[in-house]
Amino acid sequence: MRDLLDVEFTGEVWHWRGPSPFYFITVPVEECTILKEEWTFASYGWGMIPVTASIGRTVWDTSLFSKDGSYVVPLKDAVRGAEELDEGDVAHVQLSLRLTSRARRTAH
């Protein structure tokens, strides 16, 4: 396994209007391939991957959700408010793998 990576991409904010509405940005295919090849050892639950995400000046801990063969980044209201993001806006996202204690054991 090569060194852990940071992943950067630009994506559009979209709103999921399910029983628990939430906003997301979908990780592009190329970056999803990297995540699947390099970061799945750190996944937990339903294939979620713990990350530290940043958009603009806002940094937060979250987990990528697996959706339709891709990953999505959930955007808390506090993040959207701080960065003035709404549905349809485009944002530059940076992700860093956040190793849990289980992932640290698996990586060695």
TIKOL-336659 format. One record per residue: residue in one letter; x, y, z of N, C-alpha, C in turn. Coordinates in steps of 0.05 Angstrom, whole numbers, plus 32768, in hexadecimal, padded with zeros to 4 digits. Atoms other than C-alpha are relative to their C-alpha. Layout:
<pts>
AXYZXYZXYZ
...
</pts>
This chain:
<pts>
M80117FE88000800080008000801280198000
R7FF07FE88000801C80447FEF7FF780128017
D80077FED7FEB801A807F801F7FE380097FFE
L801C7FF680007FD5809780347FFE801A7FF1
L80037FE980127FBA80CC80067FED8015800B
D80157FEC7FFE7F94810C80087FF380007FE4
V800F800080197F5F81117FD37FF3801C7FFD
E800D7FE780057F4781527FB37FEF7FFE7FE7
F80127FFF80187F0E815F7F827FED80178003
T80157FEC80017ED8818F7F6E7FE67FF27FFA
G801A800D80057E8F817B7F727FE980128007
E80197FF07FFC7E4881957F737FF17FF68019
V801080057FE97E1F81997FB27FE47FF77FF7
W801B800980067DDF81707FAE7FF17FF9801A
H801180047FE87DA581667FDE7FF17FE67FFD
W800F80197FFF7D8A81227FF17FE780058010
R80197FFA7FF37D41812A80037FF27FE8800C
G800B80187FF47D3880E980277FF48005801B
P800C7FFC7FE67D1B80DD806C801280118013
S7FED7FEE7FF27D5980FF8088800F80107FEB
P7FF37FF180167D6981358055801C800A8008
F7FE47FF97FFB7DB28146804E800C80097FE5
Y7FF17FF780187DE38167801D801A7FF17FFE
F7FE8801080067E1D81437FFC800E800B7FE8
I7FF07FFD80197E5481497FC8800A7FE47FF9
T7FF7801A800A7E62810B7F9E801D80017FF9
V7FE4800380077EAB80F67F9980017FF67FE3
P7FFE8009801C7EBE80F07F4E800B7FE47FFE
V7FF9801C80057ECB80AB7F30801E7FFB8004
E7FE380047FFE7F1780B37F2C80097FFF801E
E7FFA80007FE47F1C80C57F767FF47FE9800F
C800D80177FF47EEB808E7F8980117FE77FFB
T7FEE801780067F1A805C7F67801880008014
I7FEA7FFD7FED7F5380767F937FF77FF7801C
L800B80077FE67F2880707FD17FFC7FE28003
K8005801D7FFF7F1380297FC0801A7FF08001
E7FE7800E80017F5A80147FB1801280048018
E7FEC7FF97FEB7F7F80377FEA7FF48003801C
W800B7FF87FE67F4E804880227FEC7FED800C
T801580117FF67F1D800F802A80087FF1801A
F7FF7800D7FE77F487FF080627FF680108018
A80097FEE7FEA7F30802B808C7FE280018002
S801D7FFD80007EE68022807D7FF47FF18017
Y800F800C7FEA7EB3800F80B07FE280017FFA
G801D7FFF80057E68800480B57FF87FF77FE5
W800A8006801B7E48800580718014800A7FEB
G7FEC7FF780137E8A8014804D8007801E8003
M7FF97FE37FFB7E91805A806B801E80028005
I7FE47FFB7FFD7ED68078806A800480198010
P7FFD7FE87FF07EEA80A880A2801580137FF4
V7FEE7FEC800C7F0980E980877FFE801A8010
T80017FE47FF97F1B812F80997FFC800F7FE6
A80077FF280197EFA815B80648005801E8004
S7FFE7FE37FFE7F0681A380537FF5800C7FE5
I80097FEF80167EE481D680268005801C8009
G7FF87FE57FF87F00821C8026800F8000801B
R7FF37FFF7FE67F12822D806E7FF47FED8014
T800F80127FEE7EE381F9808C800B7FE47FFF
V7FF5801C7FFE7F0081B780A57FEF7FF28015
W801180107FEE7ED7818080C580067FE27FFC
D7FFD801D80027EDA813680D57FE57FF57FF8
T8018800C80097EA7810B80B180077FE47FF5
S7FFB8019800D7EA180C9808C7FF380007FE4
L800B8003801B7E9780BC80427FEC7FE98001
F8014801480027E588095803380037FF37FE5
S8001800E801A7E5680607FFD7FE480027FF5
K801A7FFC800C7E1E806F7FCC80037FFA7FE2
D80018006801D7E10804F7F88801C7FFB7FF4
G7FE58006800A7E5880367F80801480168003
S7FEF7FE97FFC7E75807A7F9280018006801E
Y80017FF57FE57E8280A17FD17FF5801C8000
V800A7FE57FFE7E6080E07FE9800A800C801A
V7FF77FF17FE97E778115801A7FE8800E800C
P80167FF27FF47E41812B804B8008801C8008
L7FFB7FE57FF87E3D817680567FEE80098016
K800F7FF67FEA7E26818D809A7FF6801C7FFA
D800B7FE580037DFB81CC809E801580158007
A7FEB7FED7FF77E3581EE80C3801480047FEA
V7FEC7FFE80167E6481DF80897FF480117FE9
R800D7FF280167E3281F780547FFD801D8007
G80037FE47FF87E248236807C801A800F8000
A7FE67FF27FFF7E6D82478088800C80057FE5
E7FF57FFC801B7E7F823E803F7FEB800A7FEC
E80167FF580117E3C825A80247FFA7FEE7FE8
L8006801380157E2C821B7FFD7FE37FF88001
D801C800A80027DE882067FE47FFF7FEC7FE9
E8003801380157DCD81D27FB58007800C7FE5
G7FF77FF7801B7DED81D87F70801A800F8000
D7FE67FF27FFF7E2A81FE7F8880177FEB7FFC
V7FE8801180047E6F81E27F77801580078014
A7FEC7FFB7FEB7EA481DA7FAC80197FEF7FFB
H7FE7800F80017EED81C47FAF80027FF2801B
V7FFF80107FE87EF3818B7FE2801B7FF38003
Q7FE8800E7FF97F31817080047FF97FEB8015
L800580157FED7F2F812D8028801A7FF48009
S7FE9800F7FF57F62810D80567FF57FE98010
L800980177FF27F5980C7807080058004801E
R7FFF7FFD7FE37F4B80C880BB80007FE3800B
L7FFD801C7FF77F65808780D87FF47FFC801C
T800B80097FE67F3C8067810F80147FEC800C
S7FED80137FF47F60803981407FFF7FE57FF2
R80028019800F7F457FFC8119800F80027FE6
A7FF27FFC80197F60801880D8801E80008004
R7FE37FFF7FFB7FA4802580F7800B7FE38003
R7FF7801C7FFD7FA87FDB810B80007FF27FE5
T8002800D801A7F927FC580C5801680097FED
A7FEC7FF580117FC57FF280A3801B7FF48004
H7FE5800B7FFA80007FD180C580037FE47FF9
</pts>
